[in-house]
Amino acid sequence: MLSTLHSGYPYFPDYLADLDALLSLHNPQAPARLVGHSLGGMVAMSYAGARPERVSRLVSIDAFGLLDIPPEHAPQRYRQWLQECAQPPGFAPVADLDHFASRLMRRNPHLTATRARFLAEHLTGISADGVRRHLADPRHKMVNPVLYRLEEAKACWRAIRCPVQWILGGGASDHPLTGKIRQTLHERAACFHELEQLTIADSGHMVQQEQPEQVAAAIERFMAPTRGEAP
């Protein structure tokens, strides 16, 4: 008998299916312009390789794939995943917005107090029990039992036919893999037919939160239709 205990667990291919369904609903006739950050950027790049005819331009913000995970790591990964399935992660209630904002600023040192407070207010909400909680699915904190295979990601990237823009945070990052990934950035970049790389100073992994004006300007410029291209 198949168990439904873990129905709804977000596996990576599910994100591609969700994106495909959204585009079929909202933009069925023409290729779309996609912008994604972190996991969202990796989803967008994989999707653009799987369905190159559906994407006309793509911006990936601090999302350049993960580290390749050797097969021998599989048993430990499965053990950790099974433990997390038995004891699912969660978010503690948010007792104080100012404290939450200060935590955001510690993780993202270029984030201003005003923007941190704005994010604290919009990343949380009052639940039915009257308690302020994170507006996020805690299952995303669970380890992925499926090992990341970089060569598969690269194969998708090579199949992309639209222009791609990479936006990098130029400062320190709290993302634990950023440094190691960037050591191989040139190898990853070589997979794309048409790639623009842009580094934004005074920002880390959450570059769109720390330097939103610069990120918005870069995206608007990149997304502007060229001669002969549909708007």
Rosetta blueprint (number, residue, H / E / L):
1 M L
2 L L
3 S L
4 T L
5 L L
6 H L
7 S L
8 G L
9 Y L
10 P L
11 Y L
12 F H
13 P H
14 D H
15 Y H
16 L H
17 A H
18 D H
19 L H
20 D H
21 A H
22 L H
23 L H
24 S H
25 L H
26 H H
27 N L
28 P L
29 Q L
30 A L
31 P L
32 A E
33 R E
34 L E
35 V E
36 G E
37 H E
38 S L
39 L H
40 G H
41 G H
42 M H
43 V H
44 A H
45 M H
46 S H
47 Y H
48 A H
49 G H
50 A H
51 R L
52 P H
53 E H
54 R H
55 V E
56 S E
57 R E
58 L E
59 V E
60 S E
61 I E
62 D L
63 A L
64 F L
65 G L
66 L L
67 L L
68 D L
69 I L
70 P L
71 P H
72 E H
73 H H
74 A H
75 P H
76 Q H
77 R H
78 Y H
79 R H
80 Q H
81 W H
82 L H
83 Q H
84 E H
85 C H
86 A H
87 Q L
88 P L
89 P L
90 G L
91 F L
92 A L
93 P L
94 V L
95 A L
96 D L
97 L H
98 D H
99 H H
100 F H
101 A H
102 S H
103 R H
104 L H
105 M H
106 R H
107 R H
108 N L
109 P L
110 H L
111 L L
112 T L
113 A H
114 T H
115 R H
116 A H
117 R H
118 F H
119 L H
120 A H
121 E H
122 H H
123 L L
124 T E
125 G E
126 I E
127 S L
128 A L
129 D L
130 G L
131 V L
132 R E
133 R E
134 H E
135 L L
136 A L
137 D L
138 P H
139 R H
140 H H
141 K H
142 M L
143 V L
144 N L
145 P L
146 V L
147 L L
148 Y L
149 R L
150 L H
151 E H
152 E H
153 A H
154 K H
155 A H
156 C H
157 W H
158 R H
159 A L
160 I L
161 R L
162 C L
163 P L
164 V E
165 Q E
166 W E
167 I E
168 L E
169 G E
170 G L
171 G L
172 A L
173 S L
174 D L
175 H L
176 P L
177 L L
178 T H
179 G H
180 K H
181 I H
182 R H
183 Q L
184 T L
185 L H
186 H H
187 E H
188 R H
189 A H
190 A L
191 C L
192 F L
193 H L
194 E L
195 L E
196 E E
197 Q E
198 L E
199 T E
200 I E
201 A L
202 D L
203 S L
204 G L
205 H L
206 M L
207 V H
208 Q H
209 Q H
210 E H
211 Q L
212 P H
213 E H
214 Q H
215 V H
216 A H
217 A H
218 A H
219 I H
220 E H
221 R H
222 F H
223 M H
224 A L
225 P L
226 T L
227 R L
228 G L
229 E L
230 A L
231 P L
